[in-house]
């Protein structure tokens, strides 16, 4: 019986302003890797070029970072991260709602990562639940401490309202009348 082990390299998220990942890209032409950059900008009918570009992207160690960069910067030209312009089009409109917990966790550990709106909300919620100080949250999200405090207050309020709604729904479905007031609860008049 043979056993195989699968190793997974940690996801490398692009930091704000970081372009060093491009040096590792398969599409980056070098003396030993003479890749024609035009291969990644085929016309819609150039299926051979598209297939070649996608095959190169499939071998690329930074394909995910490339795709993230294209989506985050709104780059709609060429093949990026193994996807054509048409394949990336629906992703561009949904990028603000992307929620990748590995990016949230990387931010909480201090990495300076470009976050989507949904990921920023997740950082606030995780920070609140983990008792991350307001000053630290402000630093992680690059906002003022007053704004970080406001976000924590909003988070606390949302959690409280959600709990109240869940308790009310649970009481309504189970027929729990313990919380309802009855005439006998107040006693009788003397």
Secondary structure, DSSP 8 states (H G I E B T S, - for coil): --------------BTT--GGGGG-TTS--SS----GGGGS--TT-HHHHHHHHHHHHH-TTHHHHHHHHHHHT--SS-BTTB-HHHHHHHHHHGGG---HHHHHHHHTT--B---HHHHHHHHHHHHHTT--HHHHHHHHT--HHHHHHHHHHHHHHHHHHHHHHHHHHHHHHT--TTS--GGGG----
